[in-house]
Amino acid sequence: MSDLDEFEKLKEENIQLKKDNDTMMQIITQMKTTLNRLLEHYVLEQTSSK
């Protein structure tokens, strides 16, 4: 494999890793939102039932 071929392969891998990272960040953001909603719900439920 030539240096140019290896470079192109690494560029493609880098692009895919960036896409994967973006996807994971979106998932993490959604999970944080969901967690916050659950916490609000159960904390409010706890305090209102006392």
MMTF fields as JSON, N, C-alpha, C and O atoms, coordinates in Angstrom:
{
  "mmtfVersion": "1.0.0",
  "mmtfProducer": "UNKNOWN",
  "numBonds": 199,
  "numAtoms": 200,
  "numGroups": 50,
  "numChains": 1,
  "numModels": 1,
  "chainsPerModel": [1],
  "groupsPerChain": [50],
  "chainIdList": ["A"],
  "bondAtomList": [4, 2, 8, 6, 12, 10, 16, 14, 20, 18, 24, 22, 28, 26, 32, 30, 36, 34, 40, 38, 44, 42, 48, 46, 52, 50, 56, 54, 60, 58, 64, 62, 68, 66, 72, 70, 76, 74, 80, 78, 84, 82, 88, 86, 92, 90, 96, 94, 100, 98, 104, 102, 108, 106, 112, 110, 116, 114, 120, 118, 124, 122, 128, 126, 132, 130, 136, 134, 140, 138, 144, 142, 148, 146, 152, 150, 156, 154, 160, 158, 164, 162, 168, 166, 172, 170, 176, 174, 180, 178, 184, 182, 188, 186, 192, 190, 196, 194],
  "bondOrderList": [1, 1, 1, 1, 1, 1, 1, 1, 1, 1, 1, 1, 1, 1, 1, 1, 1, 1, 1, 1, 1, 1, 1, 1, 1, 1, 1, 1, 1, 1, 1, 1, 1, 1, 1, 1, 1, 1, 1, 1, 1, 1, 1, 1, 1, 1, 1, 1, 1],
  "groupList": [{"groupName": "MET", "atomNameList": ["N", "CA", "C", "O"], "elementList": ["N", "C", "C", "O"], "formalChargeList": [0, 0, 0, 0], "bondAtomList": [1, 0, 2, 1, 3, 2], "bondOrderList": [1, 1, 2], "singleLetterCode": "M", "chemCompType": "L-PEPTIDE LINKING"}, {"groupName": "SER", "atomNameList": ["N", "CA", "C", "O"], "elementList": ["N", "C", "C", "O"], "formalChargeList": [0, 0, 0, 0], "bondAtomList": [1, 0, 2, 1, 3, 2], "bondOrderList": [1, 1, 2], "singleLetterCode": "S", "chemCompType": "L-PEPTIDE LINKING"}, {"groupName": "ASP", "atomNameList": ["N", "CA", "C", "O"], "elementList": ["N", "C", "C", "O"], "formalChargeList": [0, 0, 0, 0], "bondAtomList": [1, 0, 2, 1, 3, 2], "bondOrderList": [1, 1, 2], "singleLetterCode": "D", "chemCompType": "L-PEPTIDE LINKING"}, {"groupName": "LEU", "atomNameList": ["N", "CA", "C", "O"], "elementList": ["N", "C", "C", "O"], "formalChargeList": [0, 0, 0, 0], "bondAtomList": [1, 0, 2, 1, 3, 2], "bondOrderList": [1, 1, 2], "singleLetterCode": "L", "chemCompType": "L-PEPTIDE LINKING"}, {"groupName": "GLU", "atomNameList": ["N", "CA", "C", "O"], "elementList": ["N", "C", "C", "O"], "formalChargeList": [0, 0, 0, 0], "bondAtomList": [1, 0, 2, 1, 3, 2], "bondOrderList": [1, 1, 2], "singleLetterCode": "E", "chemCompType": "L-PEPTIDE LINKING"}, {"groupName": "PHE", "atomNameList": ["N", "CA", "C", "O"], "elementList": ["N", "C", "C", "O"], "formalChargeList": [0, 0, 0, 0], "bondAtomList": [1, 0, 2, 1, 3, 2], "bondOrderList": [1, 1, 2], "singleLetterCode": "F", "chemCompType": "L-PEPTIDE LINKING"}, {"groupName": "LYS", "atomNameList": ["N", "CA", "C", "O"], "elementList": ["N", "C", "C", "O"], "formalChargeList": [0, 0, 0, 0], "bondAtomList": [1, 0, 2, 1, 3, 2], "bondOrderList": [1, 1, 2], "singleLetterCode": "K", "chemCompType": "L-PEPTIDE LINKING"}, {"groupName": "ASN", "atomNameList": ["N", "CA", "C", "O"], "elementList": ["N", "C", "C", "O"], "formalChargeList": [0, 0, 0, 0], "bondAtomList": [1, 0, 2, 1, 3, 2], "bondOrderList": [1, 1, 2], "singleLetterCode": "N", "chemCompType": "L-PEPTIDE LINKING"}, {"groupName": "ILE", "atomNameList": ["N", "CA", "C", "O"], "elementList": ["N", "C", "C", "O"], "formalChargeList": [0, 0, 0, 0], "bondAtomList": [1, 0, 2, 1, 3, 2], "bondOrderList": [1, 1, 2], "singleLetterCode": "I", "chemCompType": "L-PEPTIDE LINKING"}, {"groupName": "GLN", "atomNameList": ["N", "CA", "C", "O"], "elementList": ["N", "C", "C", "O"], "formalChargeList": [0, 0, 0, 0], "bondAtomList": [1, 0, 2, 1, 3, 2], "bondOrderList": [1, 1, 2], "singleLetterCode": "Q", "chemCompType": "L-PEPTIDE LINKING"}, {"groupName": "THR", "atomNameList": ["N", "CA", "C", "O"], "elementList": ["N", "C", "C", "O"], "formalChargeList": [0, 0, 0, 0], "bondAtomList": [1, 0, 2, 1, 3, 2], "bondOrderList": [1, 1, 2], "singleLetterCode": "T", "chemCompType": "L-PEPTIDE LINKING"}, {"groupName": "ARG", "atomNameList": ["N", "CA", "C", "O"], "elementList": ["N", "C", "C", "O"], "formalChargeList": [0, 0, 0, 0], "bondAtomList": [1, 0, 2, 1, 3, 2], "bondOrderList": [1, 1, 2], "singleLetterCode": "R", "chemCompType": "L-PEPTIDE LINKING"}, {"groupName": "HIS", "atomNameList": ["N", "CA", "C", "O"], "elementList": ["N", "C", "C", "O"], "formalChargeList": [0, 0, 0, 0], "bondAtomList": [1, 0, 2, 1, 3, 2], "bondOrderList": [1, 1, 2], "singleLetterCode": "H", "chemCompType": "L-PEPTIDE LINKING"}, {"groupName": "TYR", "atomNameList": ["N", "CA", "C", "O"], "elementList": ["N", "C", "C", "O"], "formalChargeList": [0, 0, 0, 0], "bondAtomList": [1, 0, 2, 1, 3, 2], "bondOrderList": [1, 1, 2], "singleLetterCode": "Y", "chemCompType": "L-PEPTIDE LINKING"}, {"groupName": "VAL", "atomNameList": ["N", "CA", "C", "O"], "elementList": ["N", "C", "C", "O"], "formalChargeList": [0, 0, 0, 0], "bondAtomList": [1, 0, 2, 1, 3, 2], "bondOrderList": [1, 1, 2], "singleLetterCode": "V", "chemCompType": "L-PEPTIDE LINKING"}],
  "groupTypeList": [0, 1, 2, 3, 2, 4, 5, 4, 6, 3, 6, 4, 4, 7, 8, 9, 3, 6, 6, 2, 7, 2, 10, 0, 0, 9, 8, 8, 10, 9, 0, 6, 10, 10, 3, 7, 11, 3, 3, 4, 12, 13, 14, 3, 4, 9, 10, 1, 1, 6],
  "groupIdList": [1, 2, 3, 4, 5, 6, 7, 8, 9, 10, 11, 12, 13, 14, 15, 16, 17, 18, 19, 20, 21, 22, 23, 24, 25, 26, 27, 28, 29, 30, 31, 32, 33, 34, 35, 36, 37, 38, 39, 40, 41, 42, 43, 44, 45, 46, 47, 48, 49, 50],
  "secStructList": [7, 7, 2, 2, 2, 2, 2, 2, 2, 2, 2, 2, 2, 2, 2, 2, 2, 2, 2, 2, 2, 2, 2, 2, 2, 2, 2, 2, 2, 2, 2, 2, 2, 2, 2, 2, 2, 2, 2, 2, 2, 2, 2, 2, 2, 2, 2, 2, 2, 7],
  "xCoordList": [0.853, 0.0, 0.892, 1.83, 0.577, 1.387, 0.993, -0.03, 1.821, 1.547, 0.253, -0.508, 0.011, -1.206, -2.445, -3.442, -2.376, -3.499, -3.761, -4.907, -2.715, -2.847, -3.422, -4.27, -2.954, -3.463, -4.962, -5.72, -5.384, -6.805, -7.635, -8.726, -7.122, -7.825, -7.968, -9.026, -6.935, -6.984, -7.944, -8.639, -7.987, -8.939, -10.379, -11.213, -10.661, -12.004, -12.359, -13.484, -11.409, -11.648, -11.917, -12.792, -11.166, -11.346, -12.736, -13.381, -13.188, -14.528, -15.586, -16.532, -15.427, -16.392, -16.375, -17.431, -15.22, -15.113, -15.78, -16.423, -15.63, -16.291, -17.807, -18.516, -18.306, -19.748, -20.243, -21.282, -19.486, -19.85, -19.854, -20.733, -18.879, -18.801, -20.008, -20.582, -20.383, -21.555, -22.819, -23.641, -22.957, -24.116, -24.144, -25.191, -23.009, -22.934, -23.246, -23.909, -22.779, -23.066, -24.562, -25.108, -25.219, -26.667, -27.395, -28.353, -26.937, -27.544, -27.336, -28.26, -26.145, -25.859, -26.726, -27.245, -26.883, -27.739, -29.172, -29.817, -29.668, -31.03, -31.15, -32.155, -30.149, -30.173, -30.173, -30.872, -29.394, -29.378, -30.746, -31.218, -31.376, -32.705, -33.699, -34.494, -33.642, -34.542, -34.283, -35.224, -33.045, -32.704, -33.228, -33.802, -33.037, -33.525, -35.046, -35.572, -35.744, -37.208, -37.63, -38.553, -36.95, -37.276, -37.009, -37.818, -35.886, -35.567, -36.594, -37.06, -36.94, -37.95, -39.262, -39.898, -39.656, -40.915, -40.91, -41.838, -39.885, -39.86, -39.557, -40.053, -38.761, -38.495, -39.768, -40.128, -40.447, -41.709, -42.763, -43.528, -42.782, -43.744, -43.454, -44.374, -42.187, -41.782, -42.19, -42.772, -41.901, -42.185, -43.68, -44.142, -44.434, -45.865, -46.618, -47.716, -46.063, -46.74, -46.469, -47.11, -45.553, -45.229, -46.19, -46.072],
  "yCoordList": [-1.179, 0.0, 1.234, 1.352, 2.134, 3.347, 4.322, 4.16, 5.318, 6.336, 7.078, 7.416, 7.327, 8.037, 7.209, 7.738, 5.91, 5.024, 5.002, 5.068, 4.912, 4.882, 6.204, 6.223, 7.291, 8.602, 8.714, 9.203, 8.268, 8.316, 7.439, 7.825, 6.287, 5.394, 6.044, 5.957, 6.677, 7.356, 8.541, 8.802, 9.253, 10.361, 9.859, 10.459, 8.766, 8.18, 7.711, 7.905, 7.102, 6.648, 7.838, 7.781, 8.897, 10.099, 10.697, 11.117, 10.737, 11.253, 10.401, 10.933, 9.093, 8.199, 8.378, 8.366, 8.538, 8.75, 10.056, 10.123, 11.083, 12.36, 12.213, 12.77, 11.469, 11.226, 10.446, 10.765, 9.423, 8.625, 9.477, 9.34, 10.34, 11.224, 12.166, 12.374, 12.724, 13.602, 12.851, 13.367, 11.637, 10.824, 10.534, 10.626, 10.193, 9.904, 11.145, 11.048, 12.291, 13.529, 13.842, 14.324, 13.576, 13.782, 12.828, 13.215, 11.603, 10.616, 11.032, 10.944, 11.476, 11.914, 13.108, 13.169, 14.046, 15.203, 14.761, 15.254, 13.839, 13.335, 12.595, 12.733, 11.823, 11.094, 12.059, 11.832, 13.127, 14.127, 14.776, 14.983, 15.093, 15.692, 14.737, 15.137, 13.491, 12.49, 12.31, 12.233, 12.246, 12.102, 13.289, 13.106, 14.485, 15.673, 15.647, 16.017, 15.215, 15.12, 14.098, 14.337, 12.965, 11.943, 12.44, 12.229, 13.094, 13.62, 14.657, 14.633, 15.555, 16.558, 15.89, 16.269, 14.913, 14.227, 13.559, 13.746, 12.797, 12.05, 12.928, 12.663, 13.952, 14.869, 15.649, 15.804, 16.138, 16.849, 15.923, 16.319, 14.695, 13.729, 13.451, 13.371, 13.306, 13.053, 14.211, 14.001, 15.416, 16.582, 16.876, 17.378, 16.583, 16.857, 15.78, 16.041, 14.589, 13.522, 13.584, 12.869, 14.407, 14.509, 15.421, 15.627],
  "zCoordList": [0.0, 0.0, 0.0, 0.789, -0.896, -0.987, 0.121, 0.786, 0.292, 1.309, 1.002, 1.91, -0.264, -0.663, -0.34, 0.15, -0.618, -0.297, 1.205, 1.649, 1.956, 3.417, 3.926, 4.818, 3.356, 3.748, 3.461, 4.298, 2.292, 1.93, 2.865, 3.283, 3.18, 4.103, 5.478, 6.1, 5.94, 7.237, 7.208, 8.191, 6.099, 5.959, 6.044, 6.721, 5.36, 5.396, 6.799, 7.26, 7.463, 8.833, 9.754, 10.619, 9.559, 10.359, 10.148, 11.109, 8.925, 8.613, 9.311, 9.892, 9.253, 9.896, 11.411, 12.044, 11.986, 13.43, 13.844, 14.892, 13.03, 13.33, 13.273, 14.111, 12.293, 12.196, 13.409, 13.987, 13.785, 14.956, 16.223, 17.074, 16.333, 17.489, 17.548, 18.617, 16.421, 16.368, 16.789, 17.546, 16.29, 16.642, 18.141, 18.783, 18.675, 20.114, 20.949, 21.981, 20.513, 21.245, 21.218, 22.21, 20.108, 20.028, 20.978, 21.647, 21.028, 21.926, 23.381, 24.189, 23.712, 25.076, 25.456, 26.57, 24.547, 24.808, 25.07, 25.995, 24.264, 24.46, 25.791, 26.488, 26.141, 27.411, 28.599, 29.586, 28.5, 29.575, 29.733, 30.851, 28.612, 28.651, 29.306, 30.156, 28.908, 29.475, 30.971, 31.761, 31.346, 32.762, 33.566, 34.639, 33.059, 33.749, 33.9, 34.949, 32.867, 32.947, 33.995, 34.774, 34.005, 34.999, 36.413, 37.317, 36.597, 37.914, 38.355, 39.494, 37.458, 37.786, 38.171, 39.155, 37.401, 37.656, 39.032, 39.819, 39.314, 40.566, 41.774, 42.869, 41.59, 42.705, 43.016, 44.183, 41.991, 42.202, 42.815, 43.694, 42.332, 42.864, 44.331, 45.145, 44.666, 46.071, 46.953, 48.017, 46.536, 47.385, 47.47, 48.495, 46.441, 46.49, 47.265, 47.758, 47.383, 48.119, 49.62, 50.391, 50.033, 51.47, 52.175, 53.383]
}
